[in-house]
Amino acid sequence: MAEKFDPPVSKAGLSHRFKRIQEAAARLNAAASAQPEEQENLKEPEPAGQDIAQSP
């Protein structure tokens, strides 16, 4: 897999990159499980004008 990069990276370099990705994923998972109520607040808002009744 390391040889497929352009320019190629060493096996050690590829291992280092994967470890950093795994650490970032672990931090994201920990933050997500620690703050479940905040995820409700992160939902995408309704498009503007959808919640306003139109006048006749």
C-alpha distance matrix in Angstrom:
0.0 3.8 5.4 5.4 7.5 11.1 12.1 9.1 9.1 9.6 8.4 11.7 11.3 8.3 10.6 13.5 12.3 11.8 15.2 16.8 15.9 17.2 20.3 21.0 20.8 23.2 25.5 25.7 26.4 29.0 30.7 30.8 32.4 34.8 36.1 36.6 39.8 38.2 35.8 38.9 39.8 36.5 37.2 37.3 41.0 43.2 43.5 46.5 49.8 48.8 50.7 53.9 56.6 57.8 61.5 63.6
3.8 0.0 3.8 5.5 5.9 9.2 9.4 6.0 5.3 6.1 5.9 9.1 8.2 6.1 9.1 11.5 10.7 11.3 14.3 15.7 15.5 17.2 19.8 20.6 21.1 23.3 25.3 25.8 27.0 29.3 30.8 31.3 33.1 35.2 36.5 37.3 40.4 38.6 36.5 39.8 40.4 37.0 38.0 38.2 41.7 44.1 44.3 47.1 50.5 49.8 51.7 54.7 57.6 58.8 62.5 64.7
5.4 3.8 0.0 3.8 5.5 7.9 8.1 4.8 6.5 7.7 8.7 12.0 11.2 9.7 12.8 15.0 14.2 15.0 18.1 19.3 19.0 20.9 23.5 24.0 24.5 27.0 28.9 29.2 30.5 32.9 34.2 34.7 36.6 38.7 39.8 40.6 43.6 41.7 39.5 42.7 43.2 39.8 40.6 40.4 43.9 46.1 46.1 48.9 52.2 51.6 53.7 56.6 59.4 60.4 64.0 66.1
5.4 5.5 3.8 0.0 3.8 6.5 8.1 6.3 8.4 10.6 11.3 14.4 12.9 10.8 14.1 16.1 14.4 15.0 18.5 19.2 18.3 20.5 23.2 23.3 23.5 26.3 28.1 28.0 29.3 32.0 33.1 33.2 35.3 37.6 38.4 38.9 41.9 39.9 37.5 40.5 41.0 37.5 38.0 37.7 41.1 43.2 43.0 45.8 49.1 48.4 50.7 53.6 56.3 57.2 60.8 62.8
7.5 5.9 5.5 3.8 0.0 3.8 5.4 4.5 6.4 9.6 11.1 13.4 11.0 9.5 13.2 14.3 12.3 13.7 17.1 17.2 16.5 19.2 21.6 21.3 22.0 24.9 26.3 26.3 28.0 30.5 31.3 31.7 34.1 36.0 36.8 37.5 40.3 38.1 35.9 39.0 39.2 35.7 36.5 36.1 39.4 41.6 41.4 44.0 47.4 47.0 49.1 51.9 54.8 55.7 59.2 61.4
11.1 9.2 7.9 6.5 3.8 0.0 3.0 5.0 7.9 11.5 13.8 15.8 13.1 12.5 16.3 16.8 14.8 16.8 20.0 19.6 19.1 22.2 24.2 23.6 24.7 27.7 28.7 28.6 30.6 33.1 33.6 34.1 36.6 38.4 39.0 39.8 42.4 40.0 37.8 40.9 40.8 37.2 38.0 37.3 40.4 42.6 42.0 44.4 47.8 47.7 49.9 52.6 55.5 56.1 59.6 61.7
12.1 9.4 8.1 8.1 5.4 3.0 0.0 3.8 6.5 10.0 12.9 14.6 11.9 12.1 15.8 16.1 14.6 17.1 19.9 19.5 19.7 22.7 24.4 24.1 25.5 28.3 29.2 29.4 31.6 33.8 34.3 35.1 37.6 39.2 39.9 41.0 43.6 41.1 39.2 42.3 42.2 38.6 39.7 39.1 42.2 44.5 44.0 46.3 49.8 49.7 51.9 54.5 57.5 58.2 61.7 63.9
9.1 6.0 4.8 6.3 4.5 5.0 3.8 0.0 3.8 6.8 9.5 11.7 9.7 9.6 13.2 14.1 13.2 15.2 18.0 18.3 18.6 21.1 23.1 23.3 24.5 27.0 28.4 28.8 30.6 32.8 33.7 34.5 36.7 38.5 39.5 40.5 43.4 41.1 39.2 42.4 42.5 39.1 40.1 39.9 43.2 45.5 45.3 47.8 51.3 51.0 53.0 55.8 58.8 59.7 63.2 65.4
9.1 5.3 6.5 8.4 6.4 7.9 6.5 3.8 0.0 3.8 6.6 8.1 5.9 6.4 9.9 10.6 10.1 12.4 14.8 15.3 16.0 18.4 20.1 20.7 22.1 24.3 25.6 26.5 28.2 30.1 31.2 32.3 34.4 35.9 37.2 38.4 41.4 39.2 37.4 40.8 41.0 37.6 39.0 39.0 42.4 44.9 45.0 47.5 51.0 50.7 52.5 55.4 58.5 59.6 63.1 65.5
9.6 6.1 7.7 10.6 9.6 11.5 10.0 6.8 3.8 0.0 3.8 5.3 5.0 6.2 8.5 9.8 10.6 12.4 14.2 15.5 16.7 18.4 20.0 21.3 22.7 24.4 26.0 27.3 28.7 30.4 31.9 33.1 34.8 36.3 37.9 39.3 42.4 40.4 38.7 42.3 42.6 39.4 40.9 41.2 44.6 47.3 47.6 50.1 53.7 53.2 54.9 57.9 61.0 62.2 65.8 68.3
8.4 5.9 8.7 11.3 11.1 13.8 12.9 9.5 6.6 3.8 0.0 3.8 5.4 5.1 6.1 8.6 9.9 10.6 12.2 14.3 15.4 16.4 18.3 20.1 21.0 22.4 24.4 25.8 26.8 28.5 30.3 31.5 32.8 34.5 36.3 37.6 40.8 39.2 37.4 41.0 41.6 38.5 39.9 40.5 44.1 46.8 47.4 50.1 53.6 52.9 54.4 57.5 60.6 62.0 65.6 68.1
11.7 9.1 12.0 14.4 13.4 15.8 14.6 11.7 8.1 5.3 3.8 0.0 3.8 5.4 5.0 6.1 8.7 9.9 10.5 12.4 14.3 15.2 16.4 18.5 20.0 21.0 22.6 24.5 25.6 26.9 28.7 30.2 31.5 32.8 34.8 36.4 39.6 37.9 36.5 40.1 40.6 37.7 39.4 40.2 43.7 46.6 47.3 49.8 53.4 52.8 54.1 57.3 60.4 62.0 65.6 68.2
11.3 8.2 11.2 12.9 11.0 13.1 11.9 9.7 5.9 5.0 5.4 3.8 0.0 3.8 5.4 5.0 6.3 8.7 9.9 10.7 12.5 14.3 15.4 16.8 18.5 20.1 21.4 22.9 24.5 25.9 27.3 28.8 30.5 31.8 33.4 35.0 38.0 36.0 34.6 38.2 38.4 35.4 37.1 37.7 41.1 43.9 44.4 46.9 50.5 50.1 51.5 54.5 57.7 59.1 62.7 65.3
8.3 6.1 9.7 10.8 9.5 12.5 12.1 9.6 6.4 6.2 5.1 5.4 3.8 0.0 3.8 5.4 5.1 6.3 8.6 10.0 10.7 12.4 14.3 15.5 16.6 18.4 20.2 21.2 22.6 24.4 25.9 27.0 28.7 30.3 31.9 33.1 36.3 34.4 32.7 36.2 36.7 33.6 35.0 35.6 39.1 41.9 42.4 45.1 48.6 47.9 49.4 52.6 55.6 57.1 60.7 63.2
10.6 9.1 12.8 14.1 13.2 16.3 15.8 13.2 9.9 8.5 6.1 5.0 5.4 3.8 0.0 3.8 5.5 5.2 6.2 8.7 9.9 10.5 12.3 14.3 15.3 16.4 18.5 20.0 21.0 22.4 24.4 25.6 26.9 28.5 30.4 31.8 35.1 33.5 31.9 35.5 36.2 33.3 35.0 35.9 39.5 42.3 43.2 45.9 49.4 48.6 49.9 53.1 56.2 57.9 61.5 64.1
13.5 11.5 15.0 16.1 14.3 16.8 16.1 14.1 10.6 9.8 8.6 6.1 5.0 5.4 3.8 0.0 3.8 5.5 5.2 6.3 8.7 9.9 10.6 12.5 14.3 15.4 16.7 18.6 20.0 21.1 22.7 24.4 25.9 27.0 28.9 30.6 33.7 31.9 30.7 34.4 34.7 31.9 33.8 34.8 38.2 41.2 42.1 44.6 48.2 47.6 48.7 51.9 55.1 56.8 60.4 63.1
12.3 10.7 14.2 14.4 12.3 14.8 14.6 13.2 10.1 10.6 9.9 8.7 6.3 5.1 5.5 3.8 0.0 3.8 5.5 5.2 6.3 8.7 10.0 10.7 12.4 14.3 15.5 16.7 18.5 20.1 21.3 22.6 24.5 25.9 27.3 28.8 31.8 29.8 28.3 31.9 32.2 29.2 30.9 31.6 35.1 38.0 38.7 41.2 44.8 44.3 45.5 48.6 51.8 53.4 57.0 59.7
11.8 11.3 15.0 15.0 13.7 16.8 17.1 15.2 12.4 12.4 10.6 9.9 8.7 6.3 5.2 5.5 3.8 0.0 3.8 5.4 5.0 6.1 8.6 9.8 10.5 12.2 14.3 15.3 16.4 18.2 19.9 20.9 22.4 24.2 25.8 27.0 30.3 28.6 26.9 30.5 31.2 28.2 29.8 30.8 34.3 37.2 38.2 40.9 44.4 43.5 44.8 48.0 51.1 52.8 56.5 59.1
15.2 14.3 18.1 18.5 17.1 20.0 19.9 18.0 14.8 14.2 12.2 10.5 9.9 8.6 6.2 5.2 5.5 3.8 0.0 3.8 5.4 5.0 6.1 8.6 9.8 10.5 12.4 14.2 15.2 16.4 18.3 19.9 21.0 22.4 24.4 26.0 29.3 27.7 26.4 30.1 30.8 28.2 30.1 31.4 34.9 38.0 39.3 41.9 45.4 44.5 45.4 48.7 51.9 53.8 57.4 60.2
16.8 15.7 19.3 19.2 17.2 19.6 19.5 18.3 15.3 15.5 14.3 12.4 10.7 10.0 8.7 6.3 5.2 5.4 3.8 0.0 3.8 5.4 5.1 6.2 8.6 9.8 10.6 12.4 14.2 15.3 16.6 18.3 20.1 21.1 22.7 24.5 27.5 25.6 24.5 28.2 28.5 25.8 27.9 29.1 32.4 35.6 36.7 39.1 42.7 42.1 43.0 46.2 49.4 51.3 54.8 57.7
15.9 15.5 19.0 18.3 16.5 19.1 19.7 18.6 16.0 16.7 15.4 14.3 12.5 10.7 9.9 8.7 6.3 5.0 5.4 3.8 0.0 3.8 5.5 5.1 6.2 8.6 9.9 10.6 12.3 14.2 15.4 16.4 18.4 19.9 21.3 22.6 25.7 23.8 22.2 25.8 26.3 23.4 25.2 26.3 29.8 32.8 33.9 36.5 40.1 39.3 40.3 43.5 46.7 48.5 52.1 54.9
17.2 17.2 20.9 20.5 19.2 22.2 22.7 21.1 18.4 18.4 16.4 15.2 14.3 12.4 10.5 9.9 8.7 6.1 5.0 5.4 3.8 0.0 3.8 5.4 5.0 6.1 8.7 9.9 10.5 12.2 14.2 15.2 16.4 18.2 20.1 21.3 24.6 23.3 21.8 25.4 26.3 23.8 25.5 27.1 30.6 33.7 35.2 37.9 41.3 40.2 41.0 44.4 47.5 49.6 53.2 55.9
20.3 19.8 23.5 23.2 21.6 24.2 24.4 23.1 20.1 20.0 18.3 16.4 15.4 14.3 12.3 10.6 10.0 8.6 6.1 5.1 5.5 3.8 0.0 3.8 5.4 5.1 6.3 8.7 9.9 10.5 12.3 14.2 15.4 16.4 18.5 20.3 23.5 22.0 21.0 24.8 25.4 23.1 25.4 27.1 30.4 33.7 35.3 37.8 41.3 40.4 40.9 44.2 47.4 49.6 53.1 56.1
21.0 20.6 24.0 23.3 21.3 23.6 24.1 23.3 20.7 21.3 20.1 18.5 16.8 15.5 14.3 12.5 10.7 9.8 8.6 6.2 5.1 5.4 3.8 0.0 3.8 5.4 5.1 6.2 8.7 9.9 10.6 12.3 14.3 15.3 16.7 18.4 21.4 19.4 18.4 22.1 22.4 19.9 22.2 23.7 27.0 30.3 31.7 34.2 37.7 36.9 37.5 40.7 44.0 46.1 49.6 52.6
20.8 21.1 24.5 23.5 22.0 24.7 25.5 24.5 22.1 22.7 21.0 20.0 18.5 16.6 15.3 14.3 12.4 10.5 9.8 8.6 6.2 5.0 5.4 3.8 0.0 3.8 5.4 5.1 6.1 8.5 9.9 10.4 12.3 14.1 15.5 16.6 19.8 18.4 16.7 20.4 21.3 18.8 20.6 22.3 25.8 28.9 30.6 33.3 36.7 35.6 36.2 39.6 42.7 44.9 48.5 51.3
23.2 23.3 27.0 26.3 24.9 27.7 28.3 27.0 24.3 24.4 22.4 21.0 20.1 18.4 16.4 15.4 14.3 12.2 10.5 9.8 8.6 6.1 5.1 5.4 3.8 0.0 3.8 5.4 5.1 6.1 8.5 9.8 10.6 12.1 14.3 15.7 19.1 18.1 17.0 20.7 21.8 19.9 21.9 24.2 27.5 30.7 32.7 35.4 38.6 37.4 37.7 41.2 44.2 46.6 50.2 53.1
25.5 25.3 28.9 28.1 26.3 28.7 29.2 28.4 25.6 26.0 24.4 22.6 21.4 20.2 18.5 16.7 15.5 14.3 12.4 10.6 9.9 8.7 6.3 5.1 5.4 3.8 0.0 3.8 5.5 5.1 6.1 8.5 10.0 10.5 12.3 14.5 17.4 15.9 15.4 19.2 19.7 17.9 20.5 22.7 25.8 29.2 31.2 33.5 36.9 35.9 36.1 39.4 42.6 45.0 48.5 51.5
25.7 25.8 29.2 28.0 26.3 28.6 29.4 28.8 26.5 27.3 25.8 24.5 22.9 21.2 20.0 18.6 16.7 15.3 14.2 12.4 10.6 9.9 8.7 6.2 5.1 5.4 3.8 0.0 3.8 5.5 5.1 6.1 8.6 9.9 10.7 12.2 15.2 13.5 12.4 16.1 16.8 14.6 17.0 19.1 22.3 25.7 27.7 30.1 33.4 32.4 32.6 36.0 39.2 41.5 45.0 48.0
26.4 27.0 30.5 29.3 28.0 30.6 31.6 30.6 28.2 28.7 26.8 25.6 24.5 22.6 21.0 20.0 18.5 16.4 15.2 14.2 12.3 10.5 9.9 8.7 6.1 5.1 5.5 3.8 0.0 3.8 5.5 5.1 6.1 8.5 10.1 10.9 14.4 13.7 12.3 15.8 17.3 15.6 17.5 20.1 23.3 26.5 28.8 31.5 34.6 33.2 33.2 36.8 39.8 42.3 45.8 48.7
29.0 29.3 32.9 32.0 30.5 33.1 33.8 32.8 30.1 30.4 28.5 26.9 25.9 24.4 22.4 21.1 20.1 18.2 16.4 15.3 14.2 12.2 10.5 9.9 8.5 6.1 5.1 5.5 3.8 0.0 3.8 5.5 5.3 6.0 8.7 10.5 13.8 13.3 12.9 16.5 17.6 16.6 19.0 21.8 24.8 28.1 30.6 33.0 36.1 34.8 34.5 37.9 41.0 43.7 47.1 50.2
30.7 30.8 34.2 33.1 31.3 33.6 34.3 33.7 31.2 31.9 30.3 28.7 27.3 25.9 24.4 22.7 21.3 19.9 18.3 16.6 15.4 14.2 12.3 10.6 9.9 8.5 6.1 5.1 5.5 3.8 0.0 3.8 5.6 5.1 6.2 8.7 11.4 10.2 10.2 13.9 14.5 13.4 16.2 19.0 21.8 25.2 27.7 29.9 33.0 31.9 31.5 34.9 38.0 40.7 44.1 47.2
30.8 31.3 34.7 33.2 31.7 34.1 35.1 34.5 32.3 33.1 31.5 30.2 28.8 27.0 25.6 24.4 22.6 20.9 19.9 18.3 16.4 15.2 14.2 12.3 10.4 9.8 8.5 6.1 5.1 5.5 3.8 0.0 3.8 5.5 5.4 6.2 9.4 8.6 7.6 11.2 12.5 11.4 13.6 16.6 19.5 22.8 25.4 27.9 30.8 29.4 29.1 32.6 35.6 38.3 41.7 44.8
32.4 33.1 36.6 35.3 34.1 36.6 37.6 36.7 34.4 34.8 32.8 31.5 30.5 28.7 26.9 25.9 24.5 22.4 21.0 20.1 18.4 16.4 15.4 14.3 12.3 10.6 10.0 8.6 6.1 5.3 5.6 3.8 0.0 3.8 5.6 5.8 9.5 10.1 9.5 12.5 14.5 14.1 16.0 19.4 22.1 25.2 28.1 30.6 33.3 31.6 31.1 34.6 37.4 40.4 43.7 46.7
34.8 35.2 38.7 37.6 36.0 38.4 39.2 38.5 35.9 36.3 34.5 32.8 31.8 30.3 28.5 27.0 25.9 24.2 22.4 21.1 19.9 18.2 16.4 15.3 14.1 12.1 10.5 9.9 8.5 6.0 5.1 5.5 3.8 0.0 3.8 6.2 8.9 9.3 10.2 13.0 14.2 14.5 17.0 20.4 22.7 26.0 28.9 31.0 33.7 32.4 31.5 34.9 37.8 40.9 44.1 47.2
36.1 36.5 39.8 38.4 36.8 39.0 39.9 39.5 37.2 37.9 36.3 34.8 33.4 31.9 30.4 28.9 27.3 25.8 24.4 22.7 21.3 20.1 18.5 16.7 15.5 14.3 12.3 10.7 10.1 8.7 6.2 5.4 5.6 3.8 0.0 3.8 5.6 5.5 6.9 9.6 10.5 11.0 13.7 17.1 19.2 22.5 25.5 27.4 30.1 28.8 27.8 31.1 34.1 37.2 40.3 43.6
36.6 37.3 40.6 38.9 37.5 39.8 41.0 40.5 38.4 39.3 37.6 36.4 35.0 33.1 31.8 30.6 28.8 27.0 26.0 24.5 22.6 21.3 20.3 18.4 16.6 15.7 14.5 12.2 10.9 10.5 8.7 6.2 5.8 6.2 3.8 0.0 3.8 5.4 5.3 7.2 9.5 10.3 11.9 15.6 17.8 20.7 23.9 26.1 28.6 26.9 25.9 29.4 32.2 35.3 38.5 41.6
39.8 40.4 43.6 41.9 40.3 42.4 43.6 43.4 41.4 42.4 40.8 39.6 38.0 36.3 35.1 33.7 31.8 30.3 29.3 27.5 25.7 24.6 23.5 21.4 19.8 19.1 17.4 15.2 14.4 13.8 11.4 9.4 9.5 8.9 5.6 3.8 0.0 3.8 5.4 5.5 7.2 9.3 11.0 14.7 16.1 18.9 22.3 24.1 26.4 24.8 23.4 26.7 29.5 32.7 35.8 39.0
38.2 38.6 41.7 39.9 38.1 40.0 41.1 41.1 39.2 40.4 39.2 37.9 36.0 34.4 33.5 31.9 29.8 28.6 27.7 25.6 23.8 23.3 22.0 19.4 18.4 18.1 15.9 13.5 13.7 13.3 10.2 8.6 10.1 9.3 5.5 5.4 3.8 0.0 3.8 5.3 5.1 6.5 9.3 12.6 14.1 17.4 20.5 22.2 24.8 23.6 22.5 25.7 28.8 31.8 35.0 38.2
35.8 36.5 39.5 37.5 35.9 37.8 39.2 39.2 37.4 38.7 37.4 36.5 34.6 32.7 31.9 30.7 28.3 26.9 26.4 24.5 22.2 21.8 21.0 18.4 16.7 17.0 15.4 12.4 12.3 12.9 10.2 7.6 9.5 10.2 6.9 5.3 5.4 3.8 0.0 3.8 5.3 5.0 6.9 10.4 12.7 15.9 18.9 21.1 23.8 22.3 21.7 25.2 28.1 31.0 34.3 37.4
38.9 39.8 42.7 40.5 39.0 40.9 42.3 42.4 40.8 42.3 41.0 40.1 38.2 36.2 35.5 34.4 31.9 30.5 30.1 28.2 25.8 25.4 24.8 22.1 20.4 20.7 19.2 16.1 15.8 16.5 13.9 11.2 12.5 13.0 9.6 7.2 5.5 5.3 3.8 0.0 3.8 5.4 5.8 9.5 10.9 13.6 17.0 19.2 21.4 19.7 18.7 22.2 25.0 28.0 31.3 34.4
39.8 40.4 43.2 41.0 39.2 40.8 42.2 42.5 41.0 42.6 41.6 40.6 38.4 36.7 36.2 34.7 32.2 31.2 30.8 28.5 26.3 26.3 25.4 22.4 21.3 21.8 19.7 16.8 17.3 17.6 14.5 12.5 14.5 14.2 10.5 9.5 7.2 5.1 5.3 3.8 0.0 3.8 5.6 8.5 9.3 12.5 15.6 17.2 19.7 18.6 17.5 20.7 23.9 26.8 29.9 33.2
36.5 37.0 39.8 37.5 35.7 37.2 38.6 39.1 37.6 39.4 38.5 37.7 35.4 33.6 33.3 31.9 29.2 28.2 28.2 25.8 23.4 23.8 23.1 19.9 18.8 19.9 17.9 14.6 15.6 16.6 13.4 11.4 14.1 14.5 11.0 10.3 9.3 6.5 5.0 5.4 3.8 0.0 3.8 6.3 8.4 11.9 14.6 16.6 19.6 18.5 18.2 21.5 24.8 27.3 30.7 33.9
37.2 38.0 40.6 38.0 36.5 38.0 39.7 40.1 39.0 40.9 39.9 39.4 37.1 35.0 35.0 33.8 30.9 29.8 30.1 27.9 25.2 25.5 25.4 22.2 20.6 21.9 20.5 17.0 17.5 19.0 16.2 13.6 16.0 17.0 13.7 11.9 11.0 9.3 6.9 5.8 5.6 3.8 0.0 3.8 6.2 9.2 12.1 14.7 17.4 15.8 15.8 19.3 22.3 24.8 28.3 31.3
37.3 38.2 40.4 37.7 36.1 37.3 39.1 39.9 39.0 41.2 40.5 40.2 37.7 35.6 35.9 34.8 31.6 30.8 31.4 29.1 26.3 27.1 27.1 23.7 22.3 24.2 22.7 19.1 20.1 21.8 19.0 16.6 19.4 20.4 17.1 15.6 14.7 12.6 10.4 9.5 8.5 6.3 3.8 0.0 3.8 6.6 8.8 11.6 14.6 13.3 14.0 17.4 20.4 22.5 26.1 29.0
41.0 41.7 43.9 41.1 39.4 40.4 42.2 43.2 42.4 44.6 44.1 43.7 41.1 39.1 39.5 38.2 35.1 34.3 34.9 32.4 29.8 30.6 30.4 27.0 25.8 27.5 25.8 22.3 23.3 24.8 21.8 19.5 22.1 22.7 19.2 17.8 16.1 14.1 12.7 10.9 9.3 8.4 6.2 3.8 0.0 3.8 6.4 8.5 11.3 10.3 10.6 13.8 17.1 19.3 22.7 25.8
43.2 44.1 46.1 43.2 41.6 42.6 44.5 45.5 44.9 47.3 46.8 46.6 43.9 41.9 42.3 41.2 38.0 37.2 38.0 35.6 32.8 33.7 33.7 30.3 28.9 30.7 29.2 25.7 26.5 28.1 25.2 22.8 25.2 26.0 22.5 20.7 18.9 17.4 15.9 13.6 12.5 11.9 9.2 6.6 3.8 0.0 3.8 6.4 8.4 6.7 7.6 10.9 13.9 15.9 19.5 22.4
43.5 44.3 46.1 43.0 41.4 42.0 44.0 45.3 45.0 47.6 47.4 47.3 44.4 42.4 43.2 42.1 38.7 38.2 39.3 36.7 33.9 35.2 35.3 31.7 30.6 32.7 31.2 27.7 28.8 30.6 27.7 25.4 28.1 28.9 25.5 23.9 22.3 20.5 18.9 17.0 15.6 14.6 12.1 8.8 6.4 3.8 0.0 3.8 6.4 5.9 8.2 10.6 13.5 14.7 18.3 21.0
46.5 47.1 48.9 45.8 44.0 44.4 46.3 47.8 47.5 50.1 50.1 49.8 46.9 45.1 45.9 44.6 41.2 40.9 41.9 39.1 36.5 37.9 37.8 34.2 33.3 35.4 33.5 30.1 31.5 33.0 29.9 27.9 30.6 31.0 27.4 26.1 24.1 22.2 21.1 19.2 17.2 16.6 14.7 11.6 8.5 6.4 3.8 0.0 3.8 5.6 7.4 8.5 11.8 12.7 16.0 19.0
49.8 50.5 52.2 49.1 47.4 47.8 49.8 51.3 51.0 53.7 53.6 53.4 50.5 48.6 49.4 48.2 44.8 44.4 45.4 42.7 40.1 41.3 41.3 37.7 36.7 38.6 36.9 33.4 34.6 36.1 33.0 30.8 33.3 33.7 30.1 28.6 26.4 24.8 23.8 21.4 19.7 19.6 17.4 14.6 11.3 8.4 6.4 3.8 0.0 3.8 5.6 5.4 8.3 8.9 12.3 15.2
48.8 49.8 51.6 48.4 47.0 47.7 49.7 51.0 50.7 53.2 52.9 52.8 50.1 47.9 48.6 47.6 44.3 43.5 44.5 42.1 39.3 40.2 40.4 36.9 35.6 37.4 35.9 32.4 33.2 34.8 31.9 29.4 31.6 32.4 28.8 26.9 24.8 23.6 22.3 19.7 18.6 18.5 15.8 13.3 10.3 6.7 5.9 5.6 3.8 0.0 3.8 5.7 7.9 9.3 13.1 15.7
50.7 51.7 53.7 50.7 49.1 49.9 51.9 53.0 52.5 54.9 54.4 54.1 51.5 49.4 49.9 48.7 45.5 44.8 45.4 43.0 40.3 41.0 40.9 37.5 36.2 37.7 36.1 32.6 33.2 34.5 31.5 29.1 31.1 31.5 27.8 25.9 23.4 22.5 21.7 18.7 17.5 18.2 15.8 14.0 10.6 7.6 8.2 7.4 5.6 3.8 0.0 3.8 6.6 9.4 12.7 15.8
53.9 54.7 56.6 53.6 51.9 52.6 54.5 55.8 55.4 57.9 57.5 57.3 54.5 52.6 53.1 51.9 48.6 48.0 48.7 46.2 43.5 44.4 44.2 40.7 39.6 41.2 39.4 36.0 36.8 37.9 34.9 32.6 34.6 34.9 31.1 29.4 26.7 25.7 25.2 22.2 20.7 21.5 19.3 17.4 13.8 10.9 10.6 8.5 5.4 5.7 3.8 0.0 3.8 6.3 9.2 12.7
56.6 57.6 59.4 56.3 54.8 55.5 57.5 58.8 58.5 61.0 60.6 60.4 57.7 55.6 56.2 55.1 51.8 51.1 51.9 49.4 46.7 47.5 47.4 44.0 42.7 44.2 42.6 39.2 39.8 41.0 38.0 35.6 37.4 37.8 34.1 32.2 29.5 28.8 28.1 25.0 23.9 24.8 22.3 20.4 17.1 13.9 13.5 11.8 8.3 7.9 6.6 3.8 0.0 3.8 6.4 9.5
57.8 58.8 60.4 57.2 55.7 56.1 58.2 59.7 59.6 62.2 62.0 62.0 59.1 57.1 57.9 56.8 53.4 52.8 53.8 51.3 48.5 49.6 49.6 46.1 44.9 46.6 45.0 41.5 42.3 43.7 40.7 38.3 40.4 40.9 37.2 35.3 32.7 31.8 31.0 28.0 26.8 27.3 24.8 22.5 19.3 15.9 14.7 12.7 8.9 9.3 9.4 6.3 3.8 0.0 3.8 6.5
61.5 62.5 64.0 60.8 59.2 59.6 61.7 63.2 63.1 65.8 65.6 65.6 62.7 60.7 61.5 60.4 57.0 56.5 57.4 54.8 52.1 53.2 53.1 49.6 48.5 50.2 48.5 45.0 45.8 47.1 44.1 41.7 43.7 44.1 40.3 38.5 35.8 35.0 34.3 31.3 29.9 30.7 28.3 26.1 22.7 19.5 18.3 16.0 12.3 13.1 12.7 9.2 6.4 3.8 0.0 3.8
63.6 64.7 66.1 62.8 61.4 61.7 63.9 65.4 65.5 68.3 68.1 68.2 65.3 63.2 64.1 63.1 59.7 59.1 60.2 57.7 54.9 55.9 56.1 52.6 51.3 53.1 51.5 48.0 48.7 50.2 47.2 44.8 46.7 47.2 43.6 41.6 39.0 38.2 37.4 34.4 33.2 33.9 31.3 29.0 25.8 22.4 21.0 19.0 15.2 15.7 15.8 12.7 9.5 6.5 3.8 0.0
